Amino acid sequence: PADFAVYGPETNWTYEGGLKGEFVGSTLRTNLAYFVSDIEDIQQNSTTEVQPGIFGCPVQNSGDAEIQGLEYEITWSPLDSLNIFLIGNFLDGEYKNLKPESSAGQAESLYGVAAIPPQVPDFTVTIGFDFTFEMPGNFFGDTAFGLDYYKTDDYVSSATNDFYNDGWDQLNGFVKIQFAEKWEARLSGKNLADDVIVVSGSRGLGGFVWLPPREILFQVFYRN
């Protein structure tokens, strides 16, 4: 409907400062960044009953918000063949004011959830490693394997705040080997624990979004 077809511009001022460094004989590398985003007339997809019993997902200007966070990447290489990494962020988001007619402005009265910016978990983190070594003989070359574990804290998935996700995690890994000088075989997997992971949804529309179950991928490369 025409009443939902038009929305205004969004203004976002973001301030960021960071630090990159190498320590312990350049075996420890860090990349840190702190940011603050001051958003006016934030544009958000909403779930709205445009007609009785008929829902749509128009874009709305919900109001003003502030999102801030610390992002980090830390890599430690105690051996030439071993890399251990830690990647993640700490986030905080809040509305400075809300238009009461917006979906976010009605979140608490409709669903009993205090209005907070969506997709802003308090933290996300990935920790993992990769290790490389040479196979004996002349036929095989470098062999490597690794694992990584991802975790996210709880969050709401949309401006409507009608779907609360209490967080989820995922384990991934790979192994690869070079052979015959120009060939490489790689076996990788995502969601190795085969967990059922629901990342978003809508009570109003009755739909949910899942990540795939366990995925296994085998690849062979030839490099001339």
DOGUKOL-783836 format. One record per residue (C-alpha): residue in three letters; x, y, z. Coordinates in steps of 0.1 Angstrom, whole numbers, padded with zeros to 4 digits, always signed. Example, Ala and Ser with C-alpha at 12.3 -4.5 7.8 and 13.67 -1.06 7.14 Angstrom:
BEGIN
ALA+0123-0045+0078;SER+0137-0011+0071;
This chain:
BEGIN
PRO+0000+0000+0000;ALA+0011+0036-0007;ASP+0011+0044+0030;PHE+0040+0020+0035;ALA+0059+0026+0003;VAL+0078+0057+0012;TYR+0104+0062+0039;GLY+0130+0089+0047;PRO+0168+0090+0046;GLU+0190+0076+0074;THR+0220+0095+0087;ASN+0248+0075+0103;TRP+0279+0092+0119;THR+0305+0066+0128;TYR+0336+0073+0148;GLU+0363+0046+0150;GLY+0398+0043+0166;GLY+0421+0013+0166;LEU+0455-0002+0172;LYS+0475-0027+0153;GLY+0506-0043+0169;GLU+0531-0071+0169;PHE+0546-0085+0200;VAL+0568-0113+0214;GLY+0591-0113+0184;SER+0562-0107+0159;THR+0546-0140+0169;LEU+0517-0123+0185;ARG+0496-0100+0162;THR+0467-0079+0174;ASN+0441-0057+0156;LEU+0418-0038+0179;ALA+0391-0013+0169;TYR+0365+0006+0189;PHE+0336+0023+0172;VAL+0305+0044+0180;SER+0277+0048+0154;ASP+0252+0076+0160;ILE+0222+0068+0138;GLU+0193+0092+0131;ASP+0160+0080+0115;ILE+0173+0044+0114;GLN+0158+0024+0085;GLN+0145-0010+0095;ASN+0125-0037+0079;SER+0094-0044+0099;THR+0065-0069+0101;THR+0033-0049+0098;GLU-0004-0058+0094;VAL-0010-0037+0063;GLN-0046-0050+0061;PRO-0066-0072+0086;GLY-0049-0106+0084;ILE-0024-0095+0057;PHE+0012-0088+0067;GLY+0039-0071+0048;CYS+0076-0061+0055;PRO+0079-0024+0047;VAL+0109-0003+0056;GLN+0103+0022+0084;ASN+0122+0050+0099;SER+0120+0038+0135;GLY+0138+0066+0153;ASP+0174+0073+0166;ALA+0198+0047+0178;GLU+0234+0043+0191;ILE+0255+0012+0185;GLN+0290+0008+0199;GLY+0315-0020+0201;LEU+0350-0033+0204;GLU+0362-0056+0175;TYR+0394-0077+0179;GLU+0416-0100+0159;ILE+0444-0118+0178;THR+0468-0143+0161;TRP+0495-0162+0180;SER+0521-0182+0161;PRO+0542-0200+0187;LEU+0556-0222+0159;ASP+0562-0215+0122;SER+0537-0243+0115;LEU+0510-0233+0140;ASN+0486-0204+0141;ILE+0461-0199+0169;PHE+0435-0171+0164;LEU+0408-0154+0183;ILE+0383-0131+0165;GLY+0352-0114+0178;ASN+0335-0083+0192;PHE+0316-0069+0221;LEU+0286-0049+0211;ASP+0260-0026+0227;GLY+0230-0010+0211;GLU+0201+0011+0223;TYR+0174+0034+0209;LYS+0177+0070+0218;ASN+0141+0076+0209;LEU+0115+0057+0190;LYS+0085+0066+0169;PRO+0056+0050+0188;GLU+0038+0040+0155;SER+0069+0021+0143;SER+0072-0017+0148;ALA+0101-0012+0171;GLY+0081+0013+0191;GLN+0053-0012+0196;ALA+0076-0042+0204;GLU+0070-0041+0241;SER+0033-0037+0241;LEU+0028-0064+0214;TYR+0054-0090+0224;GLY+0066-0080+0259;VAL+0101-0075+0247;ALA+0119-0043+0255;ALA+0128-0025+0222;ILE+0164-0030+0214;PRO+0182-0028+0180;PRO+0181-0061+0162;GLN+0211-0083+0153;VAL+0233-0067+0181;PRO+0244-0096+0203;ASP+0265-0086+0234;PHE+0293-0106+0219;THR+0304-0130+0191;VAL+0337-0150+0192;THR+0356-0173+0169;ILE+0385-0193+0183;GLY+0405-0218+0162;PHE+0439-0230+0149;ASP+0456-0244+0118;PHE+0487-0266+0118;THR+0509-0273+0088;PHE+0536-0300+0084;GLU+0554-0318+0056;MET+0548-0355+0048;PRO+0578-0377+0044;GLY+0590-0386+0009;ASN+0588-0366-0023;PHE+0552-0374-0035;PHE+0534-0355-0008;GLY+0539-0319+0001;ASP+0525-0297+0029;THR+0497-0311+0049;ALA+0474-0289+0071;PHE+0444-0293+0093;GLY+0425-0269+0115;LEU+0393-0264+0136;ASP+0374-0233+0145;TYR+0345-0227+0169;TYR+0320-0198+0166;LYS+0297-0186+0193;THR+0271-0157+0194;ASP+0252-0144+0224;ASP+0215-0138+0224;TYR+0198-0112+0202;VAL+0165-0102+0186;SER+0163-0108+0148;SER+0141-0079+0136;ALA+0129-0044+0145;THR+0096-0060+0156;ASN+0115-0078+0184;ASP+0090-0107+0180;PHE+0117-0133+0177;TYR+0143-0138+0204;ASN+0173-0160+0197;ASP+0191-0172+0228;GLY+0224-0177+0209;TRP+0240-0205+0190;ASP+0274-0220+0182;GLN+0290-0239+0153;LEU+0321-0261+0149;ASN+0340-0262+0116;GLY+0372-0279+0104;PHE+0393-0288+0074;VAL+0423-0310+0063;LYS+0443-0306+0031;ILE+0473-0322+0015;GLN+0495-0313-0014;PHE+0507-0341-0037;ALA+0525-0346-0070;GLU+0538-0310-0068;LYS+0508-0293-0085;TRP+0478-0310-0069;GLU+0460-0304-0037;ALA+0431-0322-0020;ARG+0409-0305+0006;LEU+0382-0320+0029;SER+0362-0294+0049;GLY+0331-0295+0070;LYS+0307-0269+0085;ASN+0285-0275+0115;LEU+0303-0307+0123;ALA+0282-0313+0154;ASP+0251-0314+0131;ASP+0232-0290+0154;VAL+0198-0276+0145;ILE+0205-0238+0143;VAL+0177-0213+0140;VAL+0191-0179+0133;SER+0159-0158+0128;GLY+0122-0159+0124;SER+0089-0141+0128;ARG+0060-0150+0151;GLY+0038-0127+0131;LEU+0046-0144+0098;GLY+0052-0178+0113;GLY+0084-0184+0094;PHE+0119-0194+0106;VAL+0154-0194+0090;TRP+0177-0224+0097;LEU+0214-0228+0089;PRO+0222-0259+0069;PRO+0228-0292+0088;ARG+0263-0307+0087;GLU+0280-0299+0053;ILE+0310-0319+0040;LEU+0329-0306+0010;PHE+0357-0324-0009;GLN+0378-0304-0034;VAL+0407-0312-0057;PHE+0429-0284-0071;TYR+0455-0284-0099;ARG+0478-0254-0100;ASN+0500-0250-0131;
